[in-house]
Amino acid sequence: MKAIILKEFGSADNLQVVEVPTPEEIAENEVLIQVKAFSVNPLDAHVREIPEWWKLVSGSDVTEPYVILGWDVAGIVTKTGKNVTKFKEGDAVYGLINFLGRGNAYAEYVAAPESHLALKPENISFEAAASATMAAQTAWVSLVHYGNIKKGDKVVITGASGGVGHYAVQIAKSFGAYVVAVSSGENKDWVLSLGADEYVDYKTQHFEEIVKDADLVHDAVWRADESHLSRSLIAIKPGGTLLSLMVFPSPEFITAAKEQQNITVVRANLSDTPDKQGDIEAINALLSSGKIKSHVSGVFSMDEISKAHHQIETHSTVGKIVVTV
């Protein structure tokens, strides 16, 4: 089978399409998937570049001549383990597979635990399904498990036009929240079409000067420090919560926010979700009903994987990008 391998950590140009053995043996609780599409996330590029992040995410050192990246996948079941009961050969499935761990999704075939998968809704494409995995689950875990979002909450979502952000807007609206979306002006009409009640153009406005009474701020802005988190604190009322997705707040920052402003600061961590299967089913229901939709702004071939990674590294991708197989 064809797979995209990484022999050396570093540039996106290190990714290569080669022939590797097709998985022959699968575990009793696994299915073999013929991959139709996989999603590319900012995390993929981070792991590709930094060996320490590969070890952190995969949970292991590199002992083989190469590694295969990727955790977001959609495709057709071609084989089932003897203990699999949810799926049969021919089923269209999708999911975030083996995260944390080795996903190996950048390939024509991949083995995955049945508990990490859901049946693909008939109303969405393989590309849309592959998109609604890590990004959608991250938004869900942040808002639902860490934020305890409820009807009537005022929620600020930064990076609202991004992969995680555009799902966050739709998920928040599905709970009946009032959503203030923050993104660049050129994406205003599209983000408002997702259901946002208010829009802030970060290029010309400061959201923390406009909003002072948010219950939640879902902060998905890439920064190397806590400066953006400090801005987010200004927008939150006492008793509210700051959900940090990209920056790991220091213990000092967290303590100061609580003691000085009565604001809870948490690092929303997808791997800590208490109910992974429940998350998958909840998102699948929203996709099936049309309450959330994936926006795929770029589709690449396997041979264009370096282009896909260069795009995701800009941190300005609208919605999601996927690779078709």
QUIWOLIN-V599373 format. One record per pair of residues at least 12 apart in sequence whose ideal C-beta (glycine too) atoms are under 8 Angstrom apart, sorted by the first residue. I is the first residue (numbers start at 1). J is the second residue. D is the distance in whole Angstrom. If there is no record, write none. Layout:
i=I j=J d=D
i=I j=J d=D
This chain:
i=1 j=19 d=7
i=1 j=20 d=6
i=1 j=21 d=7
i=1 j=22 d=4
i=1 j=107 d=6
i=1 j=108 d=4
i=1 j=109 d=5
i=2 j=17 d=6
i=2 j=18 d=7
i=2 j=19 d=6
i=2 j=20 d=8
i=2 j=107 d=7
i=2 j=108 d=5
i=2 j=302 d=6
i=2 j=325 d=8
i=3 j=17 d=7
i=3 j=18 d=7
i=3 j=19 d=8
i=3 j=20 d=5
i=3 j=68 d=6
i=3 j=104 d=8
i=3 j=106 d=6
i=3 j=107 d=4
i=3 j=108 d=7
i=4 j=16 d=7
i=4 j=17 d=5
i=4 j=68 d=7
i=4 j=69 d=7
i=4 j=70 d=8
i=4 j=106 d=4
i=4 j=107 d=7
i=4 j=302 d=6
i=4 j=305 d=5
i=5 j=18 d=6
i=5 j=20 d=7
i=5 j=66 d=4
i=5 j=67 d=7
i=5 j=68 d=6
i=5 j=106 d=8
i=6 j=48 d=6
i=6 j=66 d=6
i=6 j=67 d=5
i=6 j=68 d=7
i=6 j=69 d=6
i=7 j=65 d=7
i=7 j=66 d=5
i=9 j=48 d=7
i=9 j=49 d=6
i=9 j=50 d=7
i=9 j=51 d=5
i=9 j=54 d=7
i=10 j=48 d=8
i=10 j=49 d=6
i=11 j=49 d=8
i=12 j=45 d=7
i=12 j=48 d=7
i=12 j=305 d=8
i=12 j=306 d=4
i=12 j=309 d=4
i=12 j=310 d=5
i=12 j=313 d=7
i=13 j=306 d=5
i=14 j=48 d=7
i=15 j=48 d=7
i=15 j=69 d=8
i=15 j=305 d=5
i=15 j=306 d=6
i=15 j=309 d=7
i=17 j=302 d=5
i=17 j=303 d=6
i=17 j=305 d=7
i=20 j=68 d=8
i=20 j=107 d=7
i=22 j=108 d=7
i=22 j=109 d=5
i=23 j=109 d=6
i=23 j=110 d=7
i=23 j=111 d=5
i=26 j=79 d=6
i=26 j=81 d=5
i=26 j=111 d=5
i=27 j=81 d=6
i=27 j=111 d=7
i=27 j=113 d=7
i=28 j=81 d=4
i=28 j=82 d=5
i=28 j=83 d=4
i=28 j=84 d=8
i=29 j=81 d=6
i=29 j=83 d=5
i=29 j=84 d=6
i=29 j=113 d=5
i=29 j=114 d=6
i=29 j=115 d=7
i=30 j=81 d=5
i=30 j=84 d=7
i=30 j=111 d=5
i=30 j=112 d=6
i=30 j=113 d=6
i=30 j=114 d=7
i=31 j=77 d=5
i=31 j=79 d=7
i=31 j=80 d=5
i=31 j=81 d=7
i=31 j=84 d=6
i=31 j=87 d=5
i=31 j=93 d=7
i=31 j=111 d=7
i=31 j=112 d=6
i=31 j=114 d=6
i=31 j=117 d=7
i=32 j=77 d=7
i=32 j=78 d=5
i=32 j=79 d=4
i=32 j=80 d=8
i=32 j=109 d=6
i=32 j=110 d=8
i=32 j=111 d=5
i=33 j=73 d=6
i=33 j=75 d=4
i=33 j=76 d=7
i=33 j=77 d=6
i=33 j=78 d=7
i=33 j=93 d=7
i=33 j=109 d=7
i=33 j=110 d=5
i=33 j=111 d=7
i=33 j=112 d=6
i=34 j=75 d=5
i=34 j=76 d=5
i=34 j=77 d=8
i=34 j=78 d=5
i=34 j=108 d=7
i=34 j=109 d=6
i=35 j=73 d=6
i=35 j=74 d=7
i=35 j=75 d=4
i=35 j=105 d=7
i=35 j=107 d=6
i=35 j=108 d=6
i=35 j=109 d=7
i=35 j=110 d=6
i=35 j=325 d=5
i=36 j=74 d=6
i=36 j=75 d=5
i=36 j=76 d=7
i=36 j=126 d=4
i=36 j=130 d=8
i=36 j=324 d=7
i=36 j=325 d=6
i=37 j=73 d=8
i=37 j=74 d=5
i=37 j=75 d=7
i=37 j=125 d=8
i=37 j=126 d=4
i=37 j=127 d=5
i=37 j=129 d=7
i=37 j=130 d=4
i=37 j=322 d=5
i=37 j=323 d=7
i=37 j=324 d=5
i=37 j=325 d=7
i=38 j=70 d=5
i=38 j=72 d=5
i=38 j=73 d=5
i=38 j=74 d=7
i=38 j=105 d=5
i=38 j=106 d=6
i=38 j=130 d=5
i=38 j=322 d=7
i=38 j=323 d=6
i=38 j=325 d=7
i=39 j=72 d=4
i=39 j=73 d=8
i=39 j=130 d=5
i=39 j=131 d=5
i=39 j=133 d=6
i=39 j=134 d=7
i=39 j=135 d=7
i=39 j=320 d=6
i=39 j=321 d=7
i=39 j=322 d=5
i=39 j=323 d=8
i=40 j=70 d=8
i=40 j=72 d=8
i=40 j=300 d=8
i=40 j=305 d=8
i=40 j=308 d=5
i=40 j=309 d=7
i=40 j=312 d=5
i=40 j=321 d=5
i=40 j=322 d=7
i=40 j=323 d=6
i=41 j=71 d=8
i=41 j=72 d=7
i=41 j=134 d=5
i=41 j=135 d=7
i=41 j=163 d=7
i=41 j=312 d=7
i=42 j=163 d=8
i=42 j=222 d=8
i=42 j=312 d=6
i=42 j=313 d=8
i=42 j=315 d=7
i=43 j=57 d=7
i=43 j=134 d=7
i=44 j=69 d=5
i=44 j=70 d=7
i=44 j=71 d=8
i=44 j=309 d=7
i=44 j=312 d=7
i=45 j=309 d=5
i=45 j=312 d=5
i=45 j=313 d=5
i=47 j=69 d=6
i=48 j=69 d=6
i=48 j=309 d=7
i=54 j=67 d=7
i=57 j=99 d=8
i=57 j=100 d=6
i=58 j=100 d=7
i=58 j=101 d=6
i=58 j=102 d=5
i=59 j=100 d=6
i=59 j=101 d=6
i=59 j=102 d=8
i=60 j=102 d=7
i=67 j=102 d=8
i=68 j=102 d=8
i=68 j=103 d=8
i=68 j=104 d=4
i=68 j=105 d=8
i=68 j=106 d=5
i=68 j=107 d=6
i=69 j=103 d=7
i=69 j=105 d=7
i=69 j=106 d=5
i=70 j=103 d=5
i=70 j=104 d=7
i=70 j=105 d=3
i=70 j=106 d=4
i=70 j=107 d=8
i=71 j=96 d=5
i=71 j=97 d=6
i=71 j=98 d=7
i=71 j=99 d=5
i=71 j=103 d=4
i=71 j=105 d=6
i=71 j=133 d=7
i=71 j=134 d=6
i=72 j=96 d=6
i=72 j=97 d=8
i=72 j=103 d=8
i=72 j=105 d=6
i=72 j=130 d=5
i=72 j=131 d=7
i=72 j=133 d=4
i=72 j=134 d=5
i=72 j=135 d=8
i=73 j=94 d=7
i=73 j=95 d=7
i=73 j=97 d=6
i=73 j=103 d=7
i=73 j=105 d=4
i=73 j=110 d=6
i=73 j=112 d=7
i=73 j=130 d=6
i=73 j=133 d=7
i=74 j=92 d=7
i=74 j=93 d=7
i=74 j=94 d=4
i=74 j=120 d=6
i=74 j=126 d=4
i=74 j=127 d=8
i=74 j=129 d=4
i=74 j=130 d=4
i=74 j=133 d=8
i=75 j=92 d=7
i=75 j=93 d=7
i=75 j=94 d=8
i=75 j=110 d=8
i=75 j=126 d=7
i=75 j=325 d=8
i=76 j=90 d=7
i=76 j=91 d=7
i=76 j=92 d=6
i=76 j=93 d=8
i=77 j=89 d=6
i=77 j=90 d=7
i=77 j=91 d=5
i=77 j=92 d=8
i=77 j=93 d=6
i=78 j=109 d=7
i=80 j=114 d=8
i=81 j=114 d=8
i=84 j=114 d=5
i=85 j=114 d=8
i=86 j=114 d=5
i=86 j=117 d=7
i=87 j=114 d=6
i=87 j=117 d=7
i=87 j=119 d=7
i=91 j=119 d=6
i=92 j=119 d=7
i=92 j=120 d=4
i=92 j=126 d=7
i=92 j=129 d=8
i=93 j=117 d=4
i=93 j=118 d=7
i=93 j=119 d=6
i=93 j=120 d=6
i=94 j=117 d=7
i=94 j=118 d=6
i=94 j=120 d=5
i=94 j=126 d=7
i=94 j=129 d=4
i=94 j=130 d=6
i=94 j=132 d=7
i=94 j=133 d=6
i=95 j=112 d=7
i=95 j=116 d=5
i=95 j=117 d=4
i=95 j=118 d=6
i=95 j=133 d=6
i=95 j=280 d=7
i=96 j=116 d=6
i=96 j=133 d=4
i=96 j=134 d=5
i=96 j=137 d=6
i=96 j=280 d=8
i=97 j=110 d=7
i=97 j=112 d=4
i=97 j=113 d=7
i=97 j=116 d=5
i=97 j=117 d=7
i=98 j=112 d=7
i=98 j=113 d=7
i=98 j=116 d=7
i=99 j=134 d=7
i=99 j=270 d=7
i=99 j=271 d=7
i=100 j=271 d=5
i=106 j=302 d=8
i=106 j=305 d=7
i=106 j=323 d=8
i=107 j=325 d=8
i=108 j=325 d=6
i=115 j=276 d=7
i=115 j=277 d=6
i=116 j=276 d=8
i=116 j=280 d=8
i=117 j=280 d=8
i=118 j=280 d=5
i=118 j=281 d=7
i=118 j=283 d=8
i=118 j=284 d=4
i=119 j=284 d=7
i=121 j=284 d=7
i=121 j=287 d=5
i=121 j=288 d=4
i=123 j=287 d=8
i=123 j=288 d=7
i=123 j=290 d=7
i=124 j=287 d=6
i=124 j=293 d=8
i=124 j=294 d=7
i=126 j=324 d=8
i=127 j=294 d=8
i=127 j=296 d=5
i=127 j=299 d=6
i=127 j=322 d=5
i=127 j=324 d=7
i=128 j=287 d=8
i=128 j=293 d=7
i=128 j=294 d=4
i=128 j=296 d=6
i=129 j=287 d=8
i=129 j=294 d=8
i=130 j=322 d=5
i=131 j=163 d=8
i=131 j=294 d=4
i=131 j=295 d=8
i=131 j=296 d=6
i=131 j=319 d=7
i=131 j=320 d=4
i=131 j=322 d=6
i=132 j=167 d=7
i=132 j=283 d=6
i=132 j=287 d=6
i=132 j=292 d=7
i=132 j=294 d=5
i=134 j=270 d=7
i=135 j=163 d=4
i=135 j=164 d=5
i=135 j=167 d=6
i=135 j=320 d=6
i=136 j=167 d=4
i=136 j=171 d=8
i=136 j=283 d=5
i=136 j=292 d=7
i=136 j=294 d=8
i=137 j=270 d=6
i=137 j=273 d=7
i=137 j=279 d=6
i=137 j=280 d=7
i=137 j=283 d=6
i=138 j=164 d=5
i=138 j=167 d=8
i=138 j=245 d=7
i=138 j=268 d=7
i=138 j=270 d=5
i=139 j=164 d=5
i=139 j=165 d=8
i=139 j=167 d=4
i=139 j=168 d=4
i=139 j=171 d=5
i=139 j=218 d=8
i=140 j=167 d=8
i=140 j=171 d=6
i=140 j=279 d=5
i=140 j=282 d=7
i=140 j=283 d=6
i=141 j=268 d=6
i=141 j=269 d=8
i=141 j=270 d=5
i=141 j=272 d=8
i=141 j=273 d=5
i=141 j=279 d=7
i=142 j=164 d=8
i=142 j=168 d=7
i=142 j=218 d=6
i=142 j=243 d=5
i=142 j=245 d=6
i=142 j=268 d=4
i=143 j=155 d=7
i=143 j=168 d=6
i=143 j=171 d=6
i=143 j=172 d=6
i=143 j=175 d=8
i=143 j=216 d=7
i=143 j=218 d=6
i=143 j=243 d=7
i=144 j=171 d=8
i=144 j=175 d=8
i=144 j=279 d=8
i=144 j=282 d=8
i=145 j=273 d=6
i=145 j=274 d=7
i=145 j=275 d=8
i=146 j=241 d=7
i=146 j=243 d=6
i=146 j=266 d=5
i=146 j=268 d=5
i=147 j=216 d=5
i=147 j=218 d=7
i=147 j=241 d=6
i=147 j=243 d=5
i=147 j=268 d=8
i=148 j=241 d=8
i=149 j=171 d=8
i=149 j=172 d=6
i=149 j=175 d=5
i=149 j=177 d=6
i=149 j=216 d=6
i=150 j=175 d=6
i=150 j=176 d=8
i=150 j=177 d=8
i=151 j=175 d=6
i=151 j=176 d=3
i=151 j=177 d=7
i=152 j=176 d=6
i=152 j=177 d=7
i=152 j=178 d=7
i=153 j=172 d=8
i=153 j=175 d=7
i=153 j=177 d=5
i=153 j=178 d=7
i=153 j=215 d=4
i=153 j=216 d=6
i=154 j=177 d=7
i=154 j=178 d=5
i=154 j=180 d=7
i=154 j=211 d=7
i=154 j=213 d=6
i=154 j=214 d=5
i=154 j=215 d=5
i=154 j=216 d=8
i=155 j=172 d=5
i=155 j=177 d=5
i=155 j=178 d=7
i=155 j=179 d=5
i=155 j=180 d=7
i=155 j=214 d=7
i=155 j=215 d=7
i=155 j=216 d=5
i=155 j=217 d=8
i=155 j=218 d=6
i=156 j=180 d=5
i=156 j=182 d=7
i=156 j=207 d=6
i=156 j=211 d=6
i=156 j=214 d=5
i=156 j=216 d=7
i=156 j=217 d=4
i=156 j=218 d=7
i=156 j=232 d=7
i=156 j=235 d=6
i=157 j=169 d=6
i=157 j=172 d=7
i=157 j=179 d=6
i=157 j=180 d=7
i=157 j=181 d=5
i=157 j=182 d=7
i=157 j=196 d=8
i=157 j=217 d=8
i=157 j=218 d=5
i=157 j=220 d=8
i=158 j=182 d=4
i=158 j=183 d=8
i=158 j=202 d=8
i=158 j=207 d=7
i=158 j=217 d=7
i=158 j=218 d=7
i=158 j=219 d=5
i=158 j=220 d=6
i=158 j=221 d=5
i=158 j=228 d=8
i=158 j=232 d=7
i=159 j=182 d=7
i=159 j=183 d=7
i=159 j=219 d=8
i=159 j=220 d=4
i=159 j=221 d=5
i=160 j=181 d=4
i=160 j=182 d=6
i=160 j=183 d=4
i=160 j=187 d=8
i=160 j=191 d=5
i=160 j=194 d=8
i=160 j=196 d=7
i=161 j=181 d=8
i=161 j=183 d=4
i=161 j=184 d=7
i=161 j=187 d=4
i=161 j=190 d=7
i=161 j=191 d=6
i=161 j=318 d=5
i=161 j=319 d=7
i=162 j=183 d=8
i=162 j=220 d=6
i=162 j=315 d=8
i=162 j=317 d=7
i=162 j=318 d=7
i=162 j=319 d=8
i=163 j=317 d=7
i=163 j=319 d=6
i=163 j=320 d=5
i=164 j=220 d=5
i=164 j=245 d=6
i=165 j=181 d=8
i=165 j=183 d=7
i=165 j=218 d=8
i=165 j=220 d=5
i=166 j=191 d=7
i=166 j=194 d=6
i=166 j=295 d=6
i=166 j=318 d=8
i=166 j=319 d=5
i=167 j=292 d=6
i=167 j=294 d=8
i=168 j=218 d=5
i=168 j=220 d=7
i=169 j=181 d=6
i=169 j=191 d=7
i=169 j=194 d=5
i=169 j=195 d=6
i=169 j=196 d=5
i=170 j=194 d=5
i=170 j=195 d=6
i=170 j=286 d=8
i=170 j=291 d=7
i=170 j=292 d=4
i=170 j=293 d=7
i=171 j=286 d=7
i=171 j=292 d=6
i=172 j=218 d=8
i=173 j=194 d=7
i=173 j=195 d=4
i=173 j=196 d=8
i=174 j=286 d=6
i=174 j=291 d=5
i=174 j=292 d=7
i=177 j=216 d=8
i=178 j=197 d=5
i=178 j=198 d=8
i=179 j=195 d=7
i=179 j=196 d=5
i=179 j=197 d=5
i=179 j=198 d=7
i=180 j=196 d=7
i=180 j=197 d=7
i=180 j=198 d=4
i=180 j=199 d=8
i=180 j=200 d=6
i=180 j=207 d=7
i=180 j=210 d=8
i=180 j=211 d=6
i=180 j=214 d=7
i=181 j=194 d=8
i=181 j=196 d=4
i=181 j=198 d=7
i=181 j=199 d=5
i=181 j=200 d=7
i=182 j=199 d=8
i=182 j=200 d=5
i=182 j=202 d=5
i=182 j=207 d=5
i=183 j=199 d=8
i=183 j=200 d=8
i=183 j=201 d=7
i=183 j=202 d=7
i=184 j=201 d=6
i=184 j=202 d=6
i=184 j=203 d=5
i=185 j=201 d=4
i=185 j=203 d=6
i=185 j=204 d=7
i=187 j=318 d=6
i=188 j=201 d=7
i=190 j=295 d=8
i=190 j=318 d=8
i=206 j=231 d=7
i=207 j=231 d=8
i=207 j=235 d=6
i=208 j=231 d=5
i=208 j=232 d=7
i=208 j=234 d=4
i=208 j=235 d=5
i=211 j=235 d=4
i=212 j=234 d=7
i=212 j=235 d=6
i=212 j=237 d=7
i=213 j=237 d=5
i=214 j=235 d=5
i=214 j=236 d=5
i=214 j=237 d=7
i=214 j=240 d=6
i=215 j=236 d=8
i=215 j=237 d=7
i=215 j=240 d=5
i=215 j=241 d=7
i=216 j=236 d=8
i=216 j=240 d=6
i=216 j=241 d=5
i=216 j=242 d=8
i=216 j=243 d=6
i=217 j=232 d=4
i=217 j=235 d=6
i=217 j=236 d=6
i=217 j=240 d=8
i=217 j=241 d=8
i=217 j=242 d=5
i=217 j=243 d=7
i=218 j=243 d=5
i=218 j=245 d=7
i=218 j=268 d=8
i=219 j=232 d=5
i=219 j=242 d=6
i=219 j=243 d=6
i=219 j=244 d=5
i=219 j=245 d=6
i=219 j=246 d=7
i=219 j=247 d=8
i=220 j=245 d=4
i=220 j=246 d=6
i=221 j=246 d=6
i=222 j=246 d=5
i=222 j=315 d=5
i=223 j=246 d=7
i=223 j=247 d=6
i=225 j=247 d=7
i=226 j=247 d=6
i=226 j=249 d=6
i=226 j=250 d=7
i=226 j=253 d=5
i=228 j=247 d=7
i=229 j=242 d=6
i=229 j=244 d=6
i=229 j=247 d=6
i=229 j=249 d=6
i=229 j=253 d=7
i=229 j=265 d=7
i=233 j=257 d=6
i=233 j=261 d=6
i=233 j=263 d=6
i=233 j=265 d=8
i=236 j=261 d=8
i=236 j=263 d=5
i=238 j=261 d=6
i=238 j=262 d=4
i=238 j=263 d=7
i=239 j=262 d=6
i=239 j=263 d=8
i=240 j=263 d=6
i=240 j=264 d=7
i=241 j=263 d=7
i=241 j=264 d=5
i=241 j=265 d=8
i=241 j=266 d=7
i=242 j=257 d=7
i=242 j=263 d=6
i=242 j=264 d=7
i=242 j=265 d=5
i=242 j=266 d=7
i=243 j=266 d=6
i=243 j=268 d=5
i=244 j=265 d=7
i=244 j=266 d=7
i=244 j=267 d=5
i=244 j=268 d=7
i=245 j=267 d=8
i=245 j=268 d=5
i=247 j=267 d=8
i=248 j=267 d=5
i=249 j=265 d=5
i=249 j=267 d=6
i=253 j=265 d=7
i=294 j=319 d=7
i=294 j=320 d=6
i=295 j=318 d=7
i=295 j=319 d=3
i=295 j=320 d=7
i=296 j=319 d=6
i=296 j=320 d=5
i=296 j=321 d=7
i=296 j=322 d=6
i=297 j=317 d=6
i=297 j=318 d=5
i=297 j=319 d=5
i=297 j=320 d=7
i=297 j=321 d=6
i=298 j=311 d=6
i=298 j=317 d=7
i=298 j=321 d=4
i=298 j=322 d=7
i=299 j=321 d=7
i=299 j=322 d=6
i=299 j=323 d=8
i=299 j=324 d=6
i=300 j=321 d=7
i=300 j=322 d=7
i=300 j=323 d=5
i=300 j=324 d=8
i=301 j=323 d=7
i=301 j=324 d=6
i=302 j=323 d=6
i=302 j=324 d=8
i=302 j=325 d=6
i=304 j=323 d=7
i=305 j=323 d=6
i=308 j=321 d=6
i=308 j=323 d=6
